[in-house]
Amino acid sequence: MHHLQHKADGGKTAVSECVLLCQFHHDICIHRRGWRLILHPDGTTTAYGPEGQVLHSHSPPTTRAG
């Protein structure tokens, strides 16, 4: 689990302030290579890379009744 804003920087420990990442993306991409994530209200994310890269996620899956 990755805190979108670290506690040392005033971040809160709450599910709404965290995203679930595999170990590679958390340790390597975020902490070693300097990527940062933004979680949008609709559940999508945008990742910003250290060299100006921008990646947008797709929408979360929807549930179907029935």
C-alpha positions as CSV (number, residue, x, y, z in Angstrom):
1,M,0.0,0.0,0.0
2,H,1.4,3.4,-1.0
3,H,0.4,6.6,0.8
4,L,-0.2,9.3,-1.8
5,Q,1.1,11.9,0.6
6,H,3.7,10.6,3.1
7,K,2.9,11.0,6.8
8,A,6.0,13.1,7.2
9,D,4.6,15.5,4.7
10,G,1.2,15.8,6.4
11,G,-0.5,12.8,4.8
12,K,-3.2,10.8,6.5
13,T,-3.3,7.0,7.0
14,A,-6.6,6.3,5.5
15,V,-7.8,4.0,2.7
16,S,-8.9,7.0,0.7
17,E,-5.4,8.4,0.8
18,C,-3.7,5.1,-0.3
19,V,-3.3,3.0,-3.5
20,L,-2.4,-0.6,-3.7
21,L,0.7,-1.3,-5.8
22,C,2.9,-4.3,-6.4
23,Q,6.3,-4.3,-4.8
24,F,8.1,-3.4,-8.0
25,H,5.9,-0.4,-8.8
26,H,6.0,0.8,-5.2
27,D,9.7,0.3,-4.4
28,I,11.3,0.9,-7.7
29,C,9.0,3.2,-9.7
30,I,7.8,5.4,-6.9
31,H,10.6,5.5,-4.3
32,R,13.7,4.9,-6.5
33,R,12.8,6.4,-9.8
34,G,10.7,9.3,-8.6
35,W,7.3,8.7,-10.1
36,R,4.3,10.1,-8.3
37,L,0.7,9.1,-8.4
38,I,-2.5,11.2,-8.3
39,L,-5.8,9.4,-7.3
40,H,-8.8,11.0,-8.9
41,P,-12.3,11.0,-7.3
42,D,-13.6,8.6,-10.0
43,G,-11.0,6.0,-9.0
44,T,-8.6,6.5,-11.9
45,T,-5.0,7.4,-11.4
46,T,-2.4,9.5,-13.3
47,A,1.2,8.7,-12.9
48,Y,3.9,11.4,-13.5
49,G,7.4,10.3,-14.3
50,P,10.6,12.2,-13.5
51,E,11.3,13.0,-17.2
52,G,7.8,14.4,-17.9
53,Q,6.0,11.1,-18.7
54,V,2.3,11.0,-18.0
55,L,0.3,7.8,-17.8
56,H,-3.5,7.7,-17.2
57,S,-5.3,4.6,-15.9
58,H,-8.6,3.3,-17.2
59,S,-11.8,3.5,-15.1
60,P,-12.4,0.9,-12.4
61,P,-14.6,-2.0,-13.4
62,T,-18.3,-1.6,-13.0
63,T,-20.6,-4.1,-11.4
64,R,-23.6,-5.4,-13.2
65,A,-26.9,-6.2,-11.5
66,G,-28.4,-9.6,-12.2
